[in-house]
Amino acid sequence: MRLITVVFTALITIALSSPAGAQVKSGMHEVGVKGSFDRGNQEFLARVTQITFDGSYGHFITDRFEIGPAFTYFKLVEDTASWAISGFASVHLADTSRQAVPYIVASYGQIFNDPRFADPTFATVGPGLKWFFGEGGGALDFSAFYRRQFIDTGGAPNFATGVDEFGARVGVAIFFGR
């Protein structure tokens, strides 16, 4: 835990001391990696703790709108690991030439190897902030999320049955192209 605190503090110090503007422009590409530690409320069970790692590739269709695929690795405490493939869309808000650019992201995907349910689908939504640093096209990425896993009950989709998860993610993103 101490190592994570030191690394996180060093990244924040670098980001805050570097003058930079956002590299959010039409035609740009973004490769991002995030991690999270979150708590979920599983139906009929106690709250569960989960560690998640995300990798994504995004393409800016316009100066504000980004789409792309994402890969997620989930590890619930005392369970086997699961993974997911999803698609996401994000809208970058405010002035996209500033150092800090807020955004809203939504995604939809499929979870595989889930130890409790047969490959549930999920939807995620949440706000975030990209804090650009340096001249090379990097950013720290902070976001919060709400994820809903939909459980197949053998009939029509049942939006009342599933798993709710809330959490925060921290990561880095590299921007390139154009």
C-alpha positions, 0 to 999 in steps of 0.5 A: 500500500505504501508503494501505491501511495508513493507512485500516486503522489509522484504522478500527481506531482509531475502532472501538476508541475507540467504545463500542458494543453489537452491533446483531444482533437478529431482523428487522434487515438488514445490508449489507456490503462486504468485500475480500480478497487470497488465494492459491489452489492450482489443480490441476496449476498453481502457486499463484495470487494473487487479489483479491476484492470481496464485497457482501452483504445479510443478514436476521436470521431470529433474534437469531443466524441470518442469511441472504441473497444475495451478489455476488462479483467475482474477479480472478486475476493475469494473467486476466480478471475473474469474478463470482459469485452465492451464498447465505449463512447465518451463525450469530452466537455468544456474547453478541450484545449485546457489541461483538465478536460472533464468527460462522461463515458458509457459502455456496454459489454459481455463478461466471460468466466463469471463464477456466479452467472452464465456470461452476464452482460453489463452497462457502465456509466460515469464521469471522469477527468483527464489531466494532461501533462508534458508535451508528449501527449499523456494524461492522468485519468480519474473517473467514477463509475456505476456498473450494472450486470444483467443476469439471464433469468431464462426469459426476457431481460430482467433489469431488476435482477443483477449486480450493482457496482460503484467505484473509482478508477485511476489510470494513464492515457497516451494520445497519438496520431494526427 
